Amino acid sequence: MPNFLVQALPTGSLDIIGDVHGELEALQRLIQNLGYQEDGSHPDQRSLIFVGDYCDRGPNSPGVIEYLKSLINNNKAKGILGNHEINLLIDDAKDGSGWYFEQRYQSDLKNYAPFKRVKPQNRDKLQEFLSSLPIALERSDLRIVHAAWNNSSIDAIRSVKTEDFFEFFFECERKADSYAEKKGILTKYLRAKEEWKEKIEDPKTTMPLLQAYIDYDLVKNDFNPIRLLTSGTEGAASQPFFAGNRWRFSDRTPWWNSYQDDIPVVFGHYWRQLFPQPVAKMSKYSLLFKDIDPFSWHGLKKNTFCVDFSVGARWRDRRKEQAPEDSAFHLAALRWPEKIIMTDTGFTQAVR
C-alpha cells in the first residue's frame, strides 16, 4: 500500500506529544511518565502520536529523529511533518538548524551550544525517513496536524503520495513564484531581501515594516497547502517583530476561531505557555494564547487544542543552569480519550 500525505490514526487510546525540538531527554522522560517502555510498548496498548517539529534549537536533534524512526518502524508510533522538517527537506536553513546545515553552525553556537550534529553518513537516511512522513493524521473522532487544519488544503494533498512530496511541493512553489512575478511581488521581495540581509537577524536594528516581505509570504501561504498546514494561516503584521531570531512582517492568525467542523483537532507549532507568564515575558507567538486557559479546549466550537508548550525554548534554561522542574518551557502530551495533559516533569492536569 502506498503512503499518502493524509493517513489514518491508529485505533485505540493515544498519547499526542507536542513539538520536541531536539530535547531527547525530555522526550524520554515524558514517554516514561506516560507508562511506555523505551521501545514504545505500553501495557494498555496505547499509541504515541507526534505532531512534528522534532528538530532544531535543542541539544540532540539527530537523536530525537533516530528515536522517532525506531518507534515508527516498530509500529509503536505515528508522526507527521512540522515546518522545521519541511525546512530541512527543502534545504532552507533556518535559525537553530546548525546541527544539520553547515551555514548555520557558527551563528547557532551563540544560543544553542552545545548540540549534537548529524553525521555526514546519516544525512541521506535521515532525509529519506522524514520524507516518508505524512502531513496529517485523522480518524472519525480526531484530527492531527502540525499548525492548522484547513479542509481545502487537506483535500488538495489527500491523494498525494509521500514519494511525490517534493514534486508536489515545488510545483506549488513554482505556481506561487509565477504569480508573484506576474504581480511584481517577487522582484520587490528579492530586492528587499538583498537590502536587509545583514540586519534581518539583528534584534537591535530599527526595522521598518517591509511590505514586500508581507506580500510574498502571503502568496507562498496561499499557493502551497503544505506550507499552510505546517506553518499556519497568516496575515499582515501591524508592525515588525523579532521572533525565532529574525525580523518578521507577517503574523500567525488564530485559524481555530473559524474552524466549524465537529471533529476535534490537536496540533502544535504555537509556543504557548503551560503556566501563566507576564505578557512582557511571553513570546510573540504565545500571545495568541494569552487569554486562553492552557487546560481548556479553545476555538469557535471549543474543540481544538494546541499541545506545544514551548520546550523548544529550554535552551534558555541551560544558559542559566536552570533545572527542567523550574522551567517555564515544557514538553507535554495530551492523553486521548482521557483528555489529560502530562509533562516531562510529571505534572498532570485534566483538560476541560
Secondary structure, 3 states (H helix, E strand, C coil): CCCECEEECCCCCEEEECCCCCCHHHHHHHHHHCCCCCCCCCCCCCEEEECCCCCCCCCCHHHHHHHHHHHHHCCCEEECCCHHHHHHHCCCCCCCCCCCCHHHHHHHHHHHCCCCCCCHHHHHHHHHHHCCCCCEEEECCEEEECCCCCHHHHHHHCCCEHHHHHHHHHHHHHHHHHHHHHCCHHHHHHHHHHHCCCCCCCCCCCCCCCHHHHHHHHHHHHHCHHHHHHHCCEEEEEEEEEECCEEEEEEECCHHHHCCCCCCEEECCCCCCCCCCCHHHCCCHHHHHCCCCCCCCECCCCCEEECCCEHHHCHHHHHCCCCHHHCCCECEEEEECCCEEEECCCCEEECC
